[in-house]
Amino acid sequence: MSFEINDNLLALIYLVGFGILWVGFMTLLAKVTGWSRLYAQLGSHASPQIIGGKQKTYRFVSGYINKTQYKNFLKVITTPYCLSVKAFFPFNIGHKPLVIPWDKISSIREDRTIFYNSAIVKLISPLNDELKLPKKIFLNNEHLPERLSISPTINLHENPYQ
């Protein structure tokens, strides 16, 4: 007795298997990076569109949540009330939108490297998480509260006498 698998059935098994692995991997990534914990602790899960007000949107943004890099698949929205970070499909599986009210942010400091100018967003305790986003999001942004102006980081590798 011979058992043969039709090519169509094999393709279907592959697609279903890949989908299950993708969902599992993205959900695990959200847990390991702290994204899902951060989502659970922030409380209000209202969308920035629901909160209202004028908003600035930045698409295909690279950034870090704690120490994990999200390269070119984040959407960042700023409103007068909050900073919102979302992941694009299909990377949003397990990554619910983070809506961070400005009062949950303790500081924003500049972080410069040779190739990349970024801003490190430090959240208040008990969250103690850090988001690293492009500096351009916070420069000349009318939604940014005055108390959160970007503070420069001292770079020990720069020669101040040049």
C-alpha positions in Angstrom: 0.0 0.0 0.0 1.5 3.2 -1.1 0.7 6.7 0.3 1.1 9.6 -2.1 0.7 13.3 -1.1 -0.7 15.5 -3.8 1.4 18.6 -4.5 -1.5 20.9 -3.6 -1.9 19.2 -0.3 1.8 19.5 0.4 1.7 23.2 -0.4 -1.2 23.7 1.9 0.5 21.8 4.7 3.6 24.0 4.2 1.6 27.3 4.3 -0.3 26.2 7.4 2.9 25.1 9.1 4.7 28.3 8.2 1.7 30.4 9.5 1.7 28.5 12.8 5.5 29.0 13.2 5.2 32.7 12.3 2.5 33.4 14.9 4.5 31.5 17.5 7.7 33.3 16.7 6.1 36.8 16.7 4.2 36.1 20.0 7.4 34.8 21.6 9.4 37.9 20.3 6.7 40.2 21.9 7.1 38.4 25.2 10.9 38.3 25.2 11.4 42.0 24.3 8.9 43.1 26.9 6.4 44.6 24.3 3.5 42.5 25.6 4.3 43.3 29.3 4.6 47.0 28.4 1.2 46.8 26.7 -0.4 45.2 29.7 1.1 47.8 32.2 0.3 50.9 30.2 -3.4 50.6 31.0 -5.2 52.7 28.5 -5.3 50.9 25.1 -7.1 53.6 23.3 -6.0 54.3 19.8 -4.4 57.8 19.1 -7.2 58.4 16.6 -9.8 57.9 19.4 -7.9 60.2 21.7 -8.1 62.9 19.1 -6.2 66.0 18.3 -3.7 66.7 15.6 -1.2 64.0 15.0 2.1 63.4 13.3 2.8 60.0 11.7 6.1 58.5 10.9 6.1 55.2 8.9 8.7 52.5 8.3 10.7 53.6 11.4 13.5 51.6 12.9 13.8 51.5 16.7 14.5 49.5 19.8 12.3 48.3 22.5 14.7 47.7 25.4 17.6 45.9 23.6 15.7 44.4 20.7 15.8 46.1 17.3 12.7 46.5 15.1 14.1 47.4 11.7 11.9 49.5 9.4 8.5 48.1 10.4 7.3 50.4 13.1 4.8 53.2 12.8 5.1 56.0 15.3 2.4 58.5 16.0 2.6 61.6 18.2 -0.4 63.5 19.4 -0.8 66.2 22.1 -1.6 63.4 24.6 0.6 60.4 23.7 3.3 58.6 21.8 2.0 55.6 19.9 4.2 52.8 18.5 2.7 50.1 16.2 4.2 47.3 14.1 3.1 46.8 10.5 1.5 43.6 9.3 2.6 40.7 9.4 5.0 41.8 12.3 2.1 43.0 14.4 1.1 39.5 15.4 1.5 39.5 19.2 2.5 43.2 19.1 -0.5 45.2 20.1 -0.2 49.0 19.6 1.6 50.8 22.5 0.0 54.0 23.5 2.3 55.8 25.9 0.9 59.0 27.5 3.4 61.8 27.8 3.2 61.7 31.6 4.5 58.1 31.6 7.8 59.2 30.0 10.4 60.4 32.5 13.0 61.7 30.0 14.2 61.8 26.5 17.9 61.9 25.8 20.0 62.1 22.7 22.1 59.1 21.6 24.5 59.7 18.8 26.6 57.2 16.9 28.6 57.6 13.7 25.7 56.6 11.5 22.6 57.2 13.6 21.1 60.0 15.7 18.5 58.7 18.0 16.5 59.5 21.1 16.2 57.2 24.1 12.8 57.5 25.6 12.9 56.4 29.3 9.6 55.4 30.8 8.7 56.1 34.4 9.0 53.5 37.2 7.7 50.7 37.6 7.9 50.3 33.8 11.6 51.3 33.6 11.7 50.4 29.9 13.5 52.2 27.2 12.5 52.9 23.6 15.1 54.1 21.1 13.6 55.9 18.2 14.9 58.3 15.5 15.7 61.7 16.9 13.8 63.4 14.1 10.5 62.3 15.7 11.1 64.6 18.7 12.8 67.5 17.1 10.5 70.5 16.4 7.5 68.3 17.4 4.7 70.6 18.7 3.2 67.6 20.6 6.2 67.1 22.8 5.7 68.5 26.3 8.2 71.2 27.2 9.5 69.1 30.2 10.6 66.4 27.8 13.0 68.4 25.6 15.9 66.2 24.3 18.9 66.4 26.6 22.3 65.7 25.0 24.4 62.7 26.0 28.0 63.3 26.7 30.1 61.3 24.2 33.4 60.3 25.8 34.8 59.5 22.4 34.5 63.0 21.0 37.4 65.4 21.4 36.0 68.6 22.8 39.0 70.6 21.6 38.5 70.1 17.9 
